[in-house]
């Protein structure tokens, strides 16, 4: 089987469509997924499809955004219409949502202060919780002790409370570590996970090539032995991890034998030095959703849906309805901690609560009302494609709420 001109045309269409959604930069993986989805028969030559798609993406990315949009409009008007239709999802009814049996969660990692993006995502979950008379969890995903701090837990509690969000249950994933261990052991005993001592660079290379390391063929007994030694603190940080036996040929790199547990020899702010083996986010979130009987997941799209679905299937858990949306970005204001931290450390702002910061503390000092955030979120809804809002839109909503009750001088 070979790649036809029609297939190449599809690659160009999806590359232009993807580029128009991401500031002029198409991604090969997104194009490949679309093409294979349209033509499943091409999966037998997936590597050829990936190579051809990469060539098309390079040519598309060489164009300006204006040229990309013009070509999309001229050659593939139907794709442009699809893009317009999915721009706005809004707060539409959710599939398979049953009133009274609806459970969602707010799953912050307490590794930084709560920001405007967390607030809008939390508001969406709360609106749907009320719409379907459901239950809401506040669950702290705190399985990386090097990142989490007590002040960050409190930032989220205060922030959600300020927004008027009332959660029904609260828990820390760090309190379930031994329960998570049981599921990791289950996967090892089933031959679905193995202990690996490859260094990081070697494993990155092997995963990129789609090649198995020697440890993948170890016996279950050997893997159980190493796992027991990890828990008994007989191995140092960085020496061993537990990997899932994924799909080394998958075009989704997150499925190529990902790490699901690692040694982090660092005191946790809540559990101290009780544990040194910690599950990764993608593993623990699957187990916790099962434990919390979550029915629907509403979250931003940077998470590995495919990997979590694979883990869920391997553990024999039922499927969960997942709705993803793009990050809530605001013009001229980064929300990523790695970009905000230098501003504070270099004293370019007063602190994390500086009114110019997108943190909830900063937003409060700026004079934004919690009701304005809720109304703004309801009005703009959420989108599947990347979108950057202008602060003036939120300020306009805020002004309408303030004007009737505020004396201007």
C-alpha positions, 0 to 999 in steps of 0.5 A, spaced: 500 500 500 502 507 498 500 514 500 496 517 494 495 524 492 488 524 496 492 522 502 497 528 501 491 533 500 488 530 507 495 532 510 496 539 507 488 540 509 490 538 516 496 541 517 493 548 515 487 547 519 492 545 525 497 551 523 491 556 523 489 554 530 496 554 533 499 561 531 502 558 524 505 552 527 502 545 525 504 539 529 506 532 525 502 528 531 496 532 530 496 531 522 498 524 523 492 522 527 487 526 523 489 522 517 489 515 520 483 517 523 480 518 516 483 512 513 484 506 518 487 502 512 494 507 512 495 504 519 499 498 516 504 504 513 504 508 519 511 510 519 511 512 511 505 516 513 509 520 519 514 521 514 510 524 509 506 528 514 512 531 516 514 533 509 508 537 508 508 540 515 515 543 514 512 546 507 506 549 511 510 552 517 514 555 512 508 559 510 506 566 514 500 565 518 496 569 513 498 565 507 496 559 511 489 561 512 488 564 505 490 557 502 486 553 507 480 558 505 481 557 497 483 549 497 479 547 503 473 551 505 470 545 508 476 545 513 475 552 515 468 551 516 469 545 521 474 550 525 469 555 525 464 550 528 468 547 533 471 554 535 465 555 541 463 549 545 460 553 550 457 550 556 453 545 552 449 539 555 454 533 557 454 526 553 451 521 558 450 526 564 445 523 569 442 528 574 443 526 581 449 521 579 454 526 576 461 526 579 467 531 577 473 533 580 478 539 581 485 536 581 490 541 582 497 540 583 499 544 589 506 546 586 504 553 585 499 559 586 492 558 583 491 562 577 486 565 573 486 559 568 485 554 574 479 559 576 475 558 570 476 551 569 474 550 576 468 554 575 466 550 569 466 544 573 462 547 578 457 550 573 456 543 571 455 540 578 450 544 579 446 543 572 446 535 574 445 536 581 452 532 582 458 532 587 464 535 586 471 533 589 477 538 591 483 533 590 490 535 591 495 531 586 501 531 591 505 526 589 511 530 587 514 532 594 519 536 591 514 541 588 509 541 593 508 546 598 503 547 604 502 554 602 500 552 595 494 547 598 491 553 602 492 558 595 487 553 592 482 552 598 482 560 599 481 561 591 475 556 590 472 559 596 473 566 594 469 564 587 463 561 591 465 554 589 463 549 594 466 542 594 463 536 597 469 532 599 476 533 599 482 529 599 490 529 598 492 523 594 499 523 598 494 519 603 493 514 598 500 512 597 499 505 599 493 504 596 496 506 589 502 501 591 497 495 590 495 497 583 502 498 581 504 491 584 497 488 580 500 491 574 507 488 575 504 481 577 500 481 571 506 482 566 504 489 564 509 493 568 517 492 569 522 495 573 527 499 569 534 501 571 536 505 564 539 512 565 534 517 563 538 519 556 538 512 554 531 511 555 529 517 551 533 514 545 530 508 546 523 510 546 524 515 540 526 509 536 521 505 539 526 500 541 525 495 548 530 495 553 533 489 556 529 490 562 522 489 558 523 482 558 525 481 565 521 475 569 515 477 573 519 475 579 525 479 578 520 485 577 517 484 584 523 483 587 526 490 585 519 493 587 520 490 594 527 493 594 525 500 592 519 500 597 525 498 602 529 503 600 535 499 598 535 503 591 537 510 591 533 516 587 534 515 579 536 508 579 530 504 578 523 506 575 517 502 574 515 502 567 508 500 564 508 496 558 505 500 553 506 500 545 513 502 543 510 502 535 505 508 537 505 514 534 503 517 541 510 517 544 506 518 551 504 510 550 511 508 549 513 504 556 512 510 560 514 511 567 508 510 572 512 510 579 519 513 581 524 514 587 524 521 590 528 521 596 525 528 599 521 529 605 513 531 603 510 537 606 504 532 609 507 525 610 514 527 611 519 521 610 514 516 610 515 514 603 520 515 597 517 511 592 511 516 588 506 514 583 506 519 577 500 523 575 498 519 569 497 513 573 495 516 580 489 520 577 486 514 573 486 510 580 483 516 584 478 517 579 476 510 580 476 511 587 472 517 587 467 514 583 468 520 578 463 520 572 466 526 568 472 529 567 473 536 564 480 539 564 485 542 559 488 539 553 495 538 555 494 531 559 495 525 556 488 522 554 491 516 551 495 514 556 490 514 562 485 510 557 491 505 557 492 505 564 484 505 566 484 499 561 489 495 564 487 496 571 480 493 568 476 500 570 470 502 566 471 508 561 470 515 564 467 521 559 472 526 558 471 533 555 478 537 554 478 544 552 484 549 551 488 553 556 485 559 558 490 564 556 490 572 557 494 576 552 500 579 555 500 574 561 503 568 562 500 563 567 505 557 567 509 557 573 516 557 570 515 563 566 512 567 573 517 565 578 523 569 575 518 575 575 518 574 582 525 572 584 528 578 580 523 582 583 520 585 577 513 584 580 512 585 588 510 578 589 505 573 587 500 577 589 502 583 585 496 586 581 499 584 574 500 577 576 494 572 573 494 568 580 488 569 584 491 573 589 493 578 584 486 578 581 483 579 587 488 585 588 486 588 581 479 589 583 476 583 579 469 580 582 468 573 583 462 573 580 465 577 574 469 571 573 463 566 573 459 570 568 465 571 563 467 564 563 459 562 562 459 567 556 465 565 553 465 558 554 470 553 552 474 552 546 477 546 543 482 550 539 487 554 542 485 561 544 487 568 547 483 572 551 484 580 552 483 582 559 479 588 557 473 583 556 473 580 563 474 588 565 468 590 561 464 584 565 467 586 572 465 594 570 458 592 569 457 589 576 461 594 579 458 600 576 451 600 580 454 599 587 461 603 586 461 611 587 466 613 582 471 619 584 
